[in-house]
Amino acid sequence: MAFGRFERIPGPRPFSDINVTPLVDVMLVLVVIFILTAPLLASSIRLDLPRAEGVAPAGTPPRAITLSLDRTGQVFLDDAAVPAEALGARLAQAAAQAGPGAEVQLRADTAVPYGRVVEVMGAAQAAGLSRIAFVAEPASPGAGAAASQASAPGPGR
């Protein structure tokens, strides 16, 4: 009997590379999501809406045209800036697209003069939009009680 070494064939070596294909796929999906959402975040208009009691947040009706006035009095129709001279024509076009019974949701900053708000309302009415809703933020719970106590006459008044 002969004792000796048997020839051993070396087995396959373990796979030690990192597979980056799933990582690249996930990163590309994230890039696409950021590309699509970035314009939505940048197009918001900063407004300091007035606060009022009894304001209930309601959903936007299906046929609503949003008009916004910022601090400087610039008008935005559905988040797109509109020059003053083109406001009437753009409102008439929006009224024709929205159909009869369309509602204008007017969002005006607290710093906008009342005269400018009335001008925009007049342009909307001239364009055939007669339903105008004023958008305000709900008052904080303690603000209404504090305001009514401040305006109530005291015993010495």
BAMAR-838682 format. One record per atom (N, C-alpha, C): x, y, z; residue in three letters; residue number from 1. Coordinates in steps of 0.1 Angstrom, whole numbers. Last residue first. Layout:
BEGIN
node px = X py = Y pz = Z rest = ALA nr = NUM
...
//
This chain:
BEGIN
node px = -632 py = 1024 pz = 324 rest = ARG nr = 157
node px = -633 py = 1031 pz = 311 rest = ARG nr = 157
node px = -647 py = 1036 pz = 308 rest = ARG nr = 157
node px = -629 py = 1008 pz = 346 rest = GLY nr = 156
node px = -626 py = 1022 pz = 347 rest = GLY nr = 156
node px = -628 py = 1030 pz = 334 rest = GLY nr = 156
node px = -635 py = 982 pz = 338 rest = PRO nr = 155
node px = -644 py = 988 pz = 347 rest = PRO nr = 155
node px = -641 py = 1003 pz = 349 rest = PRO nr = 155
node px = -628 py = 981 pz = 302 rest = GLY nr = 154
node px = -626 py = 977 pz = 316 rest = GLY nr = 154
node px = -635 py = 985 pz = 325 rest = GLY nr = 154
node px = -640 py = 970 pz = 271 rest = PRO nr = 153
node px = -638 py = 981 pz = 280 rest = PRO nr = 153
node px = -637 py = 976 pz = 294 rest = PRO nr = 153
node px = -622 py = 949 pz = 250 rest = ALA nr = 152
node px = -633 py = 950 pz = 259 rest = ALA nr = 152
node px = -631 py = 962 pz = 269 rest = ALA nr = 152
node px = -599 py = 945 pz = 236 rest = SER nr = 151
node px = -608 py = 955 pz = 231 rest = SER nr = 151
node px = -620 py = 957 pz = 240 rest = SER nr = 151
node px = -586 py = 925 pz = 250 rest = ALA nr = 150
node px = -579 py = 937 pz = 249 rest = ALA nr = 150
node px = -588 py = 948 pz = 244 rest = ALA nr = 150
node px = -604 py = 904 pz = 248 rest = GLN nr = 149
node px = -601 py = 909 pz = 261 rest = GLN nr = 149
node px = -595 py = 923 pz = 260 rest = GLN nr = 149
node px = -602 py = 898 pz = 221 rest = SER nr = 148
node px = -615 py = 903 pz = 226 rest = SER nr = 148
node px = -613 py = 909 pz = 240 rest = SER nr = 148
node px = -575 py = 890 pz = 219 rest = ALA nr = 147
node px = -579 py = 902 pz = 212 rest = ALA nr = 147
node px = -592 py = 907 pz = 217 rest = ALA nr = 147
node px = -575 py = 867 pz = 235 rest = ALA nr = 146
node px = -566 py = 878 pz = 239 rest = ALA nr = 146
node px = -571 py = 891 pz = 232 rest = ALA nr = 146
node px = -592 py = 851 pz = 220 rest = ALA nr = 145
node px = -596 py = 855 pz = 234 rest = ALA nr = 145
node px = -588 py = 867 pz = 238 rest = ALA nr = 145
node px = -577 py = 848 pz = 196 rest = GLY nr = 144
node px = -591 py = 854 pz = 196 rest = GLY nr = 144
node px = -595 py = 859 pz = 210 rest = GLY nr = 144
node px = -553 py = 835 pz = 203 rest = ALA nr = 143
node px = -553 py = 849 pz = 198 rest = ALA nr = 143
node px = -567 py = 856 pz = 198 rest = ALA nr = 143
node px = -554 py = 809 pz = 211 rest = GLY nr = 142
node px = -554 py = 819 pz = 221 rest = GLY nr = 142
node px = -555 py = 833 pz = 216 rest = GLY nr = 142
node px = -555 py = 795 pz = 185 rest = PRO nr = 141
node px = -566 py = 794 pz = 195 rest = PRO nr = 141
node px = -566 py = 805 pz = 206 rest = PRO nr = 141
node px = -548 py = 815 pz = 156 rest = SER nr = 140
node px = -544 py = 806 pz = 167 rest = SER nr = 140
node px = -554 py = 806 pz = 178 rest = SER nr = 140
node px = -570 py = 816 pz = 128 rest = ALA nr = 139
node px = -564 py = 823 pz = 139 rest = ALA nr = 139
node px = -559 py = 812 pz = 149 rest = ALA nr = 139
node px = -563 py = 802 pz = 96 rest = PRO nr = 138
node px = -570 py = 802 pz = 108 rest = PRO nr = 138
node px = -563 py = 809 pz = 119 rest = PRO nr = 138
node px = -557 py = 825 pz = 68 rest = GLU nr = 137
node px = -552 py = 814 pz = 77 rest = GLU nr = 137
node px = -560 py = 814 pz = 90 rest = GLU nr = 137
node px = -577 py = 830 pz = 39 rest = ALA nr = 136
node px = -570 py = 835 pz = 52 rest = ALA nr = 136
node px = -566 py = 822 pz = 59 rest = ALA nr = 136
node px = -589 py = 840 pz = 8 rest = VAL nr = 135
node px = -582 py = 829 pz = 16 rest = VAL nr = 135
node px = -575 py = 836 pz = 28 rest = VAL nr = 135
node px = -620 py = 848 pz = -4 rest = PHE nr = 134
node px = -608 py = 853 pz = 2 rest = PHE nr = 134
node px = -602 py = 842 pz = 10 rest = PHE nr = 134
node px = -635 py = 842 pz = -36 rest = ALA nr = 133
node px = -633 py = 837 pz = -22 rest = ALA nr = 133
node px = -620 py = 843 pz = -17 rest = ALA nr = 133
node px = -658 py = 851 pz = -59 rest = ILE nr = 132
node px = -645 py = 854 pz = -54 rest = ILE nr = 132
node px = -645 py = 850 pz = -39 rest = ILE nr = 132
node px = -676 py = 848 pz = -88 rest = ARG nr = 131
node px = -674 py = 842 pz = -75 rest = ARG nr = 131
node px = -660 py = 844 pz = -70 rest = ARG nr = 131
node px = -674 py = 860 pz = -112 rest = SER nr = 130
node px = -682 py = 867 pz = -102 rest = SER nr = 130
node px = -681 py = 861 pz = -88 rest = SER nr = 130
node px = -657 py = 866 pz = -140 rest = LEU nr = 129
node px = -656 py = 858 pz = -128 rest = LEU nr = 129
node px = -663 py = 865 pz = -116 rest = LEU nr = 129
node px = -655 py = 882 pz = -162 rest = GLY nr = 128
node px = -666 py = 873 pz = -161 rest = GLY nr = 128
node px = -666 py = 863 pz = -149 rest = GLY nr = 128
node px = -636 py = 901 pz = -162 rest = ALA nr = 127
node px = -633 py = 889 pz = -170 rest = ALA nr = 127
node px = -645 py = 879 pz = -169 rest = ALA nr = 127
node px = -646 py = 919 pz = -144 rest = ALA nr = 126
node px = -646 py = 923 pz = -158 rest = ALA nr = 126
node px = -644 py = 911 pz = -167 rest = ALA nr = 126
node px = -638 py = 905 pz = -121 rest = GLN nr = 125
node px = -653 py = 906 pz = -124 rest = GLN nr = 125
node px = -654 py = 910 pz = -138 rest = GLN nr = 125
node px = -611 py = 907 pz = -122 rest = ALA nr = 124
node px = -617 py = 894 pz = -122 rest = ALA nr = 124
node px = -631 py = 895 pz = -126 rest = ALA nr = 124
node px = -608 py = 935 pz = -120 rest = ALA nr = 123
node px = -603 py = 928 pz = -132 rest = ALA nr = 123
node px = -609 py = 914 pz = -133 rest = ALA nr = 123
node px = -618 py = 939 pz = -94 rest = GLY nr = 122
node px = -625 py = 945 pz = -105 rest = GLY nr = 122
node px = -621 py = 938 pz = -118 rest = GLY nr = 122
node px = -598 py = 925 pz = -79 rest = MET nr = 121
node px = -612 py = 920 pz = -79 rest = MET nr = 121
node px = -620 py = 926 pz = -91 rest = MET nr = 121
node px = -577 py = 942 pz = -84 rest = VAL nr = 120
node px = -576 py = 928 pz = -89 rest = VAL nr = 120
node px = -590 py = 922 pz = -89 rest = VAL nr = 120
node px = -586 py = 966 pz = -71 rest = GLU nr = 119
node px = -583 py = 966 pz = -86 rest = GLU nr = 119
node px = -583 py = 952 pz = -91 rest = GLU nr = 119
node px = -588 py = 956 pz = -45 rest = VAL nr = 118
node px = -600 py = 960 pz = -52 rest = VAL nr = 118
node px = -598 py = 961 pz = -67 rest = VAL nr = 118
node px = -561 py = 954 pz = -39 rest = VAL nr = 117
node px = -569 py = 942 pz = -39 rest = VAL nr = 117
node px = -582 py = 945 pz = -46 rest = VAL nr = 117
node px = -553 py = 980 pz = -41 rest = ARG nr = 116
node px = -547 py = 971 pz = -50 rest = ARG nr = 116
node px = -556 py = 958 pz = -51 rest = ARG nr = 116
node px = -566 py = 991 pz = -19 rest = GLY nr = 115
node px = -569 py = 996 pz = -32 rest = GLY nr = 115
node px = -564 py = 986 pz = -43 rest = GLY nr = 115
node px = -554 py = 980 pz = 3 rest = TYR nr = 114
node px = -567 py = 975 pz = 0 rest = TYR nr = 114
node px = -571 py = 979 pz = -14 rest = TYR nr = 114
node px = -520 py = 970 pz = -1 rest = PRO nr = 113
node px = -530 py = 980 pz = 2 rest = PRO nr = 113
node px = -544 py = 975 pz = -4 rest = PRO nr = 113
node px = -504 py = 943 pz = 15 rest = VAL nr = 112
node px = -509 py = 948 pz = 2 rest = VAL nr = 112
node px = -520 py = 958 pz = 5 rest = VAL nr = 112
node px = -497 py = 930 pz = 39 rest = ALA nr = 111
node px = -491 py = 943 pz = 36 rest = ALA nr = 111
node px = -496 py = 950 pz = 23 rest = ALA nr = 111
node px = -509 py = 905 pz = 39 rest = THR nr = 110
node px = -515 py = 916 pz = 48 rest = THR nr = 110
node px = -509 py = 929 pz = 45 rest = THR nr = 110
node px = -514 py = 893 pz = 6 rest = ASP nr = 109
node px = -506 py = 895 pz = 17 rest = ASP nr = 109
node px = -512 py = 906 pz = 26 rest = ASP nr = 109
node px = -542 py = 874 pz = -6 rest = ALA nr = 108
node px = -535 py = 887 pz = -6 rest = ALA nr = 108
node px = -526 py = 888 pz = 7 rest = ALA nr = 108
node px = -557 py = 854 pz = -27 rest = ARG nr = 107
node px = -548 py = 853 pz = -15 rest = ARG nr = 107
node px = -540 py = 865 pz = -16 rest = ARG nr = 107
node px = -588 py = 844 pz = -39 rest = LEU nr = 106
node px = -579 py = 855 pz = -38 rest = LEU nr = 106
node px = -571 py = 854 pz = -25 rest = LEU nr = 106
node px = -600 py = 822 pz = -60 rest = GLN nr = 105
node px = -595 py = 822 pz = -47 rest = GLN nr = 105
node px = -584 py = 833 pz = -46 rest = GLN nr = 105
node px = -628 py = 823 pz = -80 rest = VAL nr = 104
node px = -615 py = 829 pz = -79 rest = VAL nr = 104
node px = -611 py = 828 pz = -64 rest = VAL nr = 104
node px = -646 py = 796 pz = -95 rest = GLU nr = 103
node px = -644 py = 805 pz = -83 rest = GLU nr = 103
node px = -629 py = 810 pz = -83 rest = GLU nr = 103
node px = -669 py = 791 pz = -121 rest = ALA nr = 102
node px = -655 py = 790 pz = -116 rest = ALA nr = 102
node px = -654 py = 800 pz = -105 rest = ALA nr = 102
node px = -693 py = 791 pz = -134 rest = GLY nr = 101
node px = -693 py = 788 pz = -120 rest = GLY nr = 101
node px = -679 py = 787 pz = -114 rest = GLY nr = 101
node px = -683 py = 779 pz = -166 rest = PRO nr = 100
node px = -692 py = 787 pz = -158 rest = PRO nr = 100
node px = -691 py = 782 pz = -143 rest = PRO nr = 100
node px = -647 py = 773 pz = -172 rest = GLY nr = 99
node px = -661 py = 771 pz = -174 rest = GLY nr = 99
node px = -669 py = 780 pz = -165 rest = GLY nr = 99
node px = -619 py = 774 pz = -173 rest = ALA nr = 98
node px = -625 py = 768 pz = -161 rest = ALA nr = 98
node px = -640 py = 766 pz = -163 rest = ALA nr = 98
node px = -614 py = 787 pz = -198 rest = GLN nr = 97
node px = -610 py = 773 pz = -196 rest = GLN nr = 97
node px = -617 py = 766 pz = -184 rest = GLN nr = 97
node px = -625 py = 812 pz = -193 rest = ALA nr = 96
node px = -630 py = 804 pz = -204 rest = ALA nr = 96
node px = -626 py = 789 pz = -203 rest = ALA nr = 96
node px = -610 py = 821 pz = -172 rest = ALA nr = 95
node px = -624 py = 819 pz = -170 rest = ALA nr = 95
node px = -630 py = 810 pz = -181 rest = ALA nr = 95
node px = -585 py = 823 pz = -184 rest = ALA nr = 94
node px = -587 py = 813 pz = -174 rest = ALA nr = 94
node px = -601 py = 810 pz = -171 rest = ALA nr = 94
node px = -591 py = 844 pz = -202 rest = GLN nr = 93
node px = -587 py = 831 pz = -207 rest = GLN nr = 93
node px = -589 py = 820 pz = -197 rest = GLN nr = 93
node px = -596 py = 864 pz = -183 rest = ALA nr = 92
node px = -607 py = 860 pz = -193 rest = ALA nr = 92
node px = -603 py = 846 pz = -199 rest = ALA nr = 92
node px = -571 py = 866 pz = -171 rest = LEU nr = 91
node px = -582 py = 862 pz = -163 rest = LEU nr = 91
node px = -594 py = 857 pz = -172 rest = LEU nr = 91
node px = -556 py = 875 pz = -193 rest = ARG nr = 90
node px = -552 py = 862 pz = -187 rest = ARG nr = 90
node px = -564 py = 857 pz = -178 rest = ARG nr = 90
node px = -568 py = 900 pz = -197 rest = ALA nr = 89
node px = -568 py = 890 pz = -208 rest = ALA nr = 89
node px = -565 py = 876 pz = -202 rest = ALA nr = 89
node px = -562 py = 913 pz = -172 rest = GLY nr = 88
node px = -576 py = 911 pz = -177 rest = GLY nr = 88
node px = -577 py = 900 pz = -187 rest = GLY nr = 88
node px = -534 py = 913 pz = -171 rest = LEU nr = 87
node px = -542 py = 906 pz = -161 rest = LEU nr = 87
node px = -556 py = 903 pz = -166 rest = LEU nr = 87
node px = -516 py = 927 pz = -186 rest = ALA nr = 86
node px = -521 py = 915 pz = -192 rest = ALA nr = 86
node px = -531 py = 907 pz = -183 rest = ALA nr = 86
node px = -508 py = 949 pz = -171 rest = GLU nr = 85
node px = -516 py = 952 pz = -183 rest = GLU nr = 85
node px = -521 py = 939 pz = -189 rest = GLU nr = 85
node px = -494 py = 937 pz = -149 rest = ALA nr = 84
node px = -507 py = 943 pz = -147 rest = ALA nr = 84
node px = -515 py = 946 pz = -160 rest = ALA nr = 84
node px = -481 py = 903 pz = -156 rest = PRO nr = 83
node px = -480 py = 918 pz = -156 rest = PRO nr = 83
node px = -494 py = 925 pz = -155 rest = PRO nr = 83
node px = -480 py = 876 pz = -135 rest = VAL nr = 82
node px = -488 py = 882 pz = -146 rest = VAL nr = 82
node px = -486 py = 897 pz = -145 rest = VAL nr = 82
node px = -464 py = 846 pz = -125 rest = ALA nr = 81
node px = -465 py = 861 pz = -124 rest = ALA nr = 81
node px = -472 py = 866 pz = -137 rest = ALA nr = 81
node px = -481 py = 818 pz = -114 rest = ALA nr = 80
node px = -473 py = 824 pz = -125 rest = ALA nr = 80
node px = -475 py = 839 pz = -125 rest = ALA nr = 80
node px = -499 py = 807 pz = -96 rest = ASP nr = 79
node px = -484 py = 807 pz = -93 rest = ASP nr = 79
node px = -475 py = 811 pz = -104 rest = ASP nr = 79
node px = -524 py = 814 pz = -107 rest = ASP nr = 78
node px = -520 py = 800 pz = -105 rest = ASP nr = 78
node px = -505 py = 799 pz = -104 rest = ASP nr = 78
node px = -512 py = 845 pz = -111 rest = LEU nr = 77
node px = -523 py = 837 pz = -115 rest = LEU nr = 77
node px = -519 py = 822 pz = -116 rest = LEU nr = 77
node px = -501 py = 871 pz = -92 rest = PHE nr = 76
node px = -497 py = 857 pz = -96 rest = PHE nr = 76
node px = -510 py = 850 pz = -99 rest = PHE nr = 76
node px = -491 py = 904 pz = -90 rest = VAL nr = 75
node px = -502 py = 895 pz = -92 rest = VAL nr = 75
node px = -497 py = 882 pz = -97 rest = VAL nr = 75
node px = -475 py = 925 pz = -67 rest = GLN nr = 74
node px = -474 py = 917 pz = -79 rest = GLN nr = 74
node px = -485 py = 906 pz = -79 rest = GLN nr = 74
node px = -474 py = 939 pz = -43 rest = GLY nr = 73
node px = -486 py = 941 pz = -52 rest = GLY nr = 73
node px = -485 py = 933 pz = -65 rest = GLY nr = 73
node px = -454 py = 933 pz = -26 rest = THR nr = 72
node px = -451 py = 944 pz = -35 rest = THR nr = 72
node px = -463 py = 947 pz = -44 rest = THR nr = 72
node px = -463 py = 910 pz = -13 rest = ARG nr = 71
node px = -461 py = 923 pz = -5 rest = ARG nr = 71
node px = -460 py = 935 pz = -15 rest = ARG nr = 71
node px = -485 py = 894 pz = -37 rest = ASP nr = 70
node px = -475 py = 894 pz = -27 rest = ASP nr = 70
node px = -473 py = 908 pz = -21 rest = ASP nr = 70
node px = -515 py = 879 pz = -44 rest = LEU nr = 69
node px = -509 py = 892 pz = -44 rest = LEU nr = 69
node px = -498 py = 892 pz = -33 rest = LEU nr = 69
node px = -530 py = 854 pz = -64 rest = SER nr = 68
node px = -522 py = 858 pz = -53 rest = SER nr = 68
node px = -516 py = 871 pz = -55 rest = SER nr = 68
node px = -556 py = 834 pz = -74 rest = LEU nr = 67
node px = -550 py = 847 pz = -76 rest = LEU nr = 67
node px = -542 py = 851 pz = -64 rest = LEU nr = 67
node px = -566 py = 804 pz = -88 rest = THR nr = 66
node px = -559 py = 810 pz = -77 rest = THR nr = 66
node px = -553 py = 823 pz = -81 rest = THR nr = 66
node px = -597 py = 792 pz = -96 rest = ILE nr = 65
node px = -586 py = 799 pz = -102 rest = ILE nr = 65
node px = -579 py = 806 pz = -90 rest = ILE nr = 65
node px = -613 py = 761 pz = -96 rest = ALA nr = 64
node px = -609 py = 772 pz = -89 rest = ALA nr = 64
node px = -597 py = 778 pz = -96 rest = ALA nr = 64
node px = -631 py = 736 pz = -98 rest = ARG nr = 63
node px = -630 py = 747 pz = -108 rest = ARG nr = 63
node px = -626 py = 760 pz = -100 rest = ARG nr = 63
node px = -630 py = 719 pz = -76 rest = PRO nr = 62
node px = -624 py = 715 pz = -88 rest = PRO nr = 62
node px = -622 py = 726 pz = -98 rest = PRO nr = 62
node px = -620 py = 737 pz = -46 rest = PRO nr = 61
node px = -630 py = 732 pz = -55 rest = PRO nr = 61
node px = -624 py = 728 pz = -68 rest = PRO nr = 61
node px = -597 py = 726 pz = -22 rest = THR nr = 60
node px = -599 py = 734 pz = -33 rest = THR nr = 60
node px = -610 py = 729 pz = -42 rest = THR nr = 60
node px = -610 py = 721 pz = 12 rest = GLY nr = 59
node px = -603 py = 716 pz = 0 rest = GLY nr = 59
node px = -606 py = 726 pz = -12 rest = GLY nr = 59
node px = -604 py = 744 pz = 39 rest = ALA nr = 58
node px = -613 py = 736 pz = 30 rest = ALA nr = 58
node px = -605 py = 732 pz = 18 rest = ALA nr = 58
node px = -601 py = 753 pz = 71 rest = PRO nr = 57
node px = -594 py = 749 pz = 59 rest = PRO nr = 57
node px = -603 py = 740 pz = 51 rest = PRO nr = 57
node px = -621 py = 779 pz = 83 rest = ALA nr = 56
node px = -619 py = 765 pz = 83 rest = ALA nr = 56
node px = -612 py = 761 pz = 70 rest = ALA nr = 56
node px = -623 py = 806 pz = 102 rest = VAL nr = 55
node px = -618 py = 801 pz = 90 rest = VAL nr = 55
node px = -615 py = 787 pz = 91 rest = VAL nr = 55
node px = -630 py = 816 pz = 127 rest = GLY nr = 54
node px = -640 py = 809 pz = 119 rest = GLY nr = 54
node px = -636 py = 805 pz = 105 rest = GLY nr = 54
node px = -609 py = 844 pz = 127 rest = GLU nr = 53
node px = -616 py = 834 pz = 134 rest = GLU nr = 53
node px = -627 py = 828 pz = 125 rest = GLU nr = 53
node px = -580 py = 850 pz = 107 rest = ALA nr = 52
node px = -594 py = 853 pz = 111 rest = ALA nr = 52
node px = -600 py = 841 pz = 118 rest = ALA nr = 52
node px = -551 py = 865 pz = 95 rest = ARG nr = 51
node px = -557 py = 855 pz = 103 rest = ARG nr = 51
node px = -571 py = 859 pz = 107 rest = ARG nr = 51
node px = -536 py = 871 pz = 62 rest = PRO nr = 50
node px = -543 py = 875 pz = 74 rest = PRO nr = 50
node px = -549 py = 864 pz = 81 rest = PRO nr = 50
node px = -506 py = 857 pz = 50 rest = LEU nr = 49
node px = -520 py = 858 pz = 49 rest = LEU nr = 49
node px = -526 py = 863 pz = 62 rest = LEU nr = 49
node px = -479 py = 865 pz = 36 rest = ASP nr = 48
node px = -483 py = 866 pz = 50 rest = ASP nr = 48
node px = -498 py = 868 pz = 50 rest = ASP nr = 48
node px = -464 py = 844 pz = 12 rest = LEU nr = 47
node px = -474 py = 853 pz = 16 rest = LEU nr = 47
node px = -476 py = 853 pz = 31 rest = LEU nr = 47
node px = -443 py = 833 pz = -13 rest = ARG nr = 46
node px = -443 py = 836 pz = 2 rest = ARG nr = 46
node px = -454 py = 847 pz = 4 rest = ARG nr = 46
node px = -451 py = 809 pz = -35 rest = ILE nr = 45
node px = -451 py = 823 pz = -33 rest = ILE nr = 45
node px = -452 py = 825 pz = -18 rest = ILE nr = 45
node px = -432 py = 782 pz = -50 rest = SER nr = 44
node px = -442 py = 787 pz = -40 rest = SER nr = 44
node px = -440 py = 802 pz = -38 rest = SER nr = 44
node px = -413 py = 771 pz = -66 rest = SER nr = 43
node px = -423 py = 780 pz = -72 rest = SER nr = 43
node px = -434 py = 785 pz = -62 rest = SER nr = 43
node px = -396 py = 753 pz = -54 rest = ALA nr = 42
node px = -391 py = 767 pz = -57 rest = ALA nr = 42
node px = -402 py = 776 pz = -62 rest = ALA nr = 42
node px = -410 py = 729 pz = -53 rest = LEU nr = 41
node px = -406 py = 736 pz = -40 rest = LEU nr = 41
node px = -402 py = 751 pz = -43 rest = LEU nr = 41
node px = -412 py = 723 pz = -80 rest = LEU nr = 40
node px = -424 py = 725 pz = -72 rest = LEU nr = 40
node px = -421 py = 732 pz = -59 rest = LEU nr = 40
node px = -386 py = 719 pz = -88 rest = PRO nr = 39
node px = -394 py = 731 pz = -93 rest = PRO nr = 39
node px = -406 py = 733 pz = -85 rest = PRO nr = 39
node px = -380 py = 695 pz = -73 rest = ALA nr = 38
node px = -373 py = 708 pz = -71 rest = ALA nr = 38
node px = -381 py = 720 pz = -76 rest = ALA nr = 38
node px = -392 py = 671 pz = -82 rest = THR nr = 37
node px = -398 py = 679 pz = -71 rest = THR nr = 37
node px = -391 py = 692 pz = -68 rest = THR nr = 37
node px = -377 py = 661 pz = -103 rest = LEU nr = 36
node px = -391 py = 664 pz = -105 rest = LEU nr = 36
node px = -397 py = 673 pz = -94 rest = LEU nr = 36
node px = -352 py = 659 pz = -92 rest = ILE nr = 35
node px = -353 py = 667 pz = -104 rest = ILE nr = 35
node px = -368 py = 671 pz = -106 rest = ILE nr = 35
node px = -356 py = 640 pz = -72 rest = PHE nr = 34
node px = -352 py = 654 pz = -69 rest = PHE nr = 34
node px = -354 py = 663 pz = -80 rest = PHE nr = 34
node px = -363 py = 617 pz = -88 rest = ILE nr = 33
node px = -373 py = 623 pz = -78 rest = ILE nr = 33
node px = -369 py = 637 pz = -75 rest = ILE nr = 33
node px = -338 py = 614 pz = -101 rest = VAL nr = 32
node px = -351 py = 617 pz = -109 rest = VAL nr = 32
node px = -361 py = 623 pz = -100 rest = VAL nr = 32
node px = -322 py = 608 pz = -80 rest = VAL nr = 31
node px = -319 py = 619 pz = -88 rest = VAL nr = 31
node px = -332 py = 623 pz = -96 rest = VAL nr = 31
node px = -334 py = 583 pz = -71 rest = LEU nr = 30
node px = -334 py = 595 pz = -62 rest = LEU nr = 30
node px = -331 py = 608 pz = -70 rest = LEU nr = 30
node px = -327 py = 567 pz = -94 rest = VAL nr = 29
node px = -341 py = 570 pz = -90 rest = VAL nr = 29
node px = -342 py = 582 pz = -81 rest = VAL nr = 29
node px = -299 py = 567 pz = -92 rest = LEU nr = 28
node px = -306 py = 573 pz = -103 rest = LEU nr = 28
node px = -321 py = 576 pz = -101 rest = LEU nr = 28
node px = -296 py = 554 pz = -68 rest = MET nr = 27
node px = -291 py = 568 pz = -69 rest = MET nr = 27
node px = -298 py = 574 pz = -81 rest = MET nr = 27
node px = -305 py = 528 pz = -74 rest = VAL nr = 26
node px = -312 py = 536 pz = -64 rest = VAL nr = 26
node px = -308 py = 550 pz = -65 rest = VAL nr = 26
node px = -286 py = 521 pz = -94 rest = ASP nr = 25
node px = -301 py = 521 pz = -97 rest = ASP nr = 25
node px = -308 py = 530 pz = -87 rest = ASP nr = 25
node px = -262 py = 521 pz = -80 rest = VAL nr = 24
node px = -264 py = 530 pz = -90 rest = VAL nr = 24
node px = -279 py = 532 pz = -94 rest = VAL nr = 24
node px = -268 py = 499 pz = -63 rest = LEU nr = 23
node px = -265 py = 512 pz = -57 rest = LEU nr = 23
node px = -267 py = 523 pz = -68 rest = LEU nr = 23
node px = -270 py = 478 pz = -81 rest = PRO nr = 22
node px = -282 py = 482 pz = -73 rest = PRO nr = 22
node px = -280 py = 496 pz = -67 rest = PRO nr = 22
node px = -242 py = 478 pz = -91 rest = THR nr = 21
node px = -254 py = 481 pz = -99 rest = THR nr = 21
node px = -266 py = 484 pz = -91 rest = THR nr = 21
node px = -220 py = 471 pz = -76 rest = VAL nr = 20
node px = -225 py = 485 pz = -74 rest = VAL nr = 20
node px = -238 py = 488 pz = -83 rest = VAL nr = 20
node px = -208 py = 445 pz = -58 rest = ASN nr = 19
node px = -217 py = 448 pz = -69 rest = ASN nr = 19
node px = -224 py = 462 pz = -67 rest = ASN nr = 19
node px = -175 py = 441 pz = -51 rest = ILE nr = 18
node px = -188 py = 447 pz = -46 rest = ILE nr = 18
node px = -196 py = 450 pz = -59 rest = ILE nr = 18
node px = -157 py = 410 pz = -51 rest = ASP nr = 17
node px = -160 py = 423 pz = -57 rest = ASP nr = 17
node px = -173 py = 428 pz = -51 rest = ASP nr = 17
node px = -151 py = 384 pz = -44 rest = SER nr = 16
node px = -148 py = 395 pz = -34 rest = SER nr = 16
node px = -151 py = 409 pz = -40 rest = SER nr = 16
node px = -159 py = 351 pz = -45 rest = PHE nr = 15
node px = -161 py = 364 pz = -52 rest = PHE nr = 15
node px = -160 py = 375 pz = -42 rest = PHE nr = 15
node px = -134 py = 327 pz = -37 rest = PRO nr = 14
node px = -146 py = 334 pz = -34 rest = PRO nr = 14
node px = -146 py = 347 pz = -42 rest = PRO nr = 14
node px = -122 py = 304 pz = -63 rest = ARG nr = 13
node px = -119 py = 314 pz = -53 rest = ARG nr = 13
node px = -132 py = 322 pz = -49 rest = ARG nr = 13
node px = -129 py = 269 pz = -66 rest = PRO nr = 12
node px = -131 py = 283 pz = -70 rest = PRO nr = 12
node px = -128 py = 293 pz = -59 rest = PRO nr = 12
node px = -102 py = 247 pz = -55 rest = GLY nr = 11
node px = -116 py = 251 pz = -57 rest = GLY nr = 11
node px = -117 py = 266 pz = -62 rest = GLY nr = 11
node px = -74 py = 230 pz = -70 rest = PRO nr = 10
node px = -79 py = 241 pz = -62 rest = PRO nr = 10
node px = -94 py = 245 pz = -65 rest = PRO nr = 10
node px = -73 py = 196 pz = -67 rest = ILE nr = 9
node px = -76 py = 207 pz = -77 rest = ILE nr = 9
node px = -81 py = 218 pz = -68 rest = ILE nr = 9
node px = -47 py = 176 pz = -55 rest = ARG nr = 8
node px = -59 py = 184 pz = -52 rest = ARG nr = 8
node px = -61 py = 195 pz = -62 rest = ARG nr = 8
node px = -35 py = 144 pz = -57 rest = GLU nr = 7
node px = -35 py = 157 pz = -64 rest = GLU nr = 7
node px = -48 py = 164 pz = -60 rest = GLU nr = 7
node px = -27 py = 130 pz = -26 rest = PHE nr = 6
node px = -35 py = 130 pz = -38 rest = PHE nr = 6
node px = -34 py = 144 pz = -44 rest = PHE nr = 6
node px = 3 py = 118 pz = -14 rest = ARG nr = 5
node px = -6 py = 129 pz = -15 rest = ARG nr = 5
node px = -14 py = 127 pz = -28 rest = ARG nr = 5
node px = 5 py = 85 pz = -1 rest = GLY nr = 4
node px = 10 py = 97 pz = -7 rest = GLY nr = 4
node px = -1 py = 107 pz = -8 rest = GLY nr = 4
node px = 13 py = 52 pz = 4 rest = PHE nr = 3
node px = 7 py = 64 pz = 10 rest = PHE nr = 3
node px = 13 py = 76 pz = 3 rest = PHE nr = 3
node px = 6 py = 21 pz = -9 rest = ALA nr = 2
node px = 14 py = 33 pz = -10 rest = ALA nr = 2
node px = 6 py = 45 pz = -4 rest = ALA nr = 2
node px = 8 py = -11 pz = 0 rest = MET nr = 1
node px = 0 py = 0 pz = 0 rest = MET nr = 1
node px = 9 py = 12 pz = 0 rest = MET nr = 1
//
